[in-house]
Amino acid sequence: MGRVEEHLRQLGLELPAPTKLPPGVEISFEWVRVSGSRAFIAGHGALAAGGSPLGPFGRVPSEVSLEDAQASARSATLAMLASLQRAIGDLDHVAAWLTVSGHVNADPGYAQTTLVVNPASELILDLYGPDAGQHARTAIGVAALPLNLPVILSAEVELGA
């Protein structure tokens, strides 16, 4: 078990199983695409331990509270980490988190999208420290997200030895 996986265990966090798509949902992309020393992580929502999409579902804040949306962002981060681990074998191979993009299923005019995505950045920084974990970030509100998820995250990382 690598350092990052051990730190997750110490925090009481578990990486979810691979995504189990609902019936009728098909995708034509990879969850993680490795090219050279970079890994591009597709948009991930929160997953239950078994890999099923994890609620609550809906718009922030009218249907999903800020606190529940923040928990969803943290869970979506775990889903990204799980896919990344399957793609590269060991999360310790991440040399740097370069970008994290957060999309929030937001009510019109909702301006707290940064607060929704903050737990994702905080978890990455906790796991990787300021040198490898510091990243550029976007947190935007959108009119709708797949499966009516409240948050979807994507990222780009640099890989090392």
N, C-alpha and C positions, 0 to 999 in steps of 0.2 A: 504494500500500500504506500503510495506516494505521500509527500508532505501535504499537498492540497487535500487529498482524500482523507488523510488523518485529521486535518483541521476541520473538515466538514463533519466528521464523526464526533469530534470533541464539541462541536456546536450543536450536536443532536440533529443534524440535517442529513437527509438521505437523497441520493440521486434517483429520479424516477426511472421506470422501465421505458423502453422505446415507445414512442407515440403510437397509440391505437386510435386510428381515425374512425369517426362514426360511419355507419353504413351509408353508402352513396357518395362519400367524400373521397376524391382521388387527387393525388398530387403528382406533378411531373418534374420534381426537383429533388435534390439531395438536401438533407438537413444541415450537413456541413460539407463544404467543398474546399479541399486542400489544394493549393497551387503554389509550388515552390515553398517559401518559408512563411506563407500566409494561410490562415484558415478563415473562411467566410462562413458565418453561422447564419442560417436562414431564420426567419421570424418564428419565434417560439412563444406559446402561451403557457400558462400554468398547467401542470399535469399532476394527477394523483399518483401515488406510488406505483400503481399498476400500469400507468401510461395513458389513462383516459383523461380527456380534458377536465379540468378542475374549475368549478364555479367559485364564486358567484359569477353570473353572466349578466351583461347589460352595460348601460352607459353610466359613466361617472359624472356627477355624484347623484343623479336622480334615482338610479336603480342599484348602484354599487357605491358604498361609502368610500371616502378617501382612505380610511384605514384598511378596508377590505381590498381596495385596488392596490394599495402598497403591498399587502400580503401576496396578492396575485403577481405583482412584479418580482417579488423575491422568489416565488415559486417558478416563475418563468425563467429566472436566472438559473435555478437548479436544472430546469429542463434543457437549457442551452449547454450547461456544463456536462450533463449526461450525454447529449449528442456529441459534444466535442470529445469527451473521453472515449466513446465508441469509435470515433474517427481517428484519433491520434494515439490511443492506447493509455496514455498517462497524462493527467492534467498538469503535471510538473513540466511537461514539454512546452508549455506556454511561456514565452520569454516576455511578452508584453501584450496587454490589452490596448488596442489602438482606438477603436470606436465602439460605442454602444448606441443603438438607435431604439428609442421607445415610442410606440404608438399607443395612444390612449383613446379608447372608445368614449368620447367626451360629449357631454351636452354642449350645444352651441354656446359660445362665450365662456366656457370653462377655462380658466387661466392657471390652474394649479397642476398642470401636467408634469412640471418639474418635480413637484412634491410626490406625485404618484411613482415616478421612476427612480427617485433617490434610493430606495432600499436595494435596488439592483446594483447601483454603483457602490453603495456601502458594503454589500456582501463581496463584490469583486475586490475591493480595496482591502477588506478584512482577510480574504483568502490569499491574496497575492502581494500585499504590501504596497507601499507608495511607488516603488520603482517599476514593478511589472504591472501593478493593478491600475495605475493612473491612466485615464482614457479621455478622449474627446466624447461628447455625448449630445444627442438630440432627443427632445421629449416633446412630441407634438400631439395635438388633439385631432382626431379624425372622426368622420361621420359614421363609420361602421367598421367592424373587424370580423374576420372569419369566426364562425361559431358563436358570435355575439360575445366573444371574450372581452374583458375590460382592458387588457394590456397585452401587447405583443412586443417582444424584444428581438433584435438582431444585433450581430456584432462582427468585428474583424479583429483577429489576433495575429501576432507574430509568433512563429514557432522557433524554438532553439533546440539544443541537443537534449 
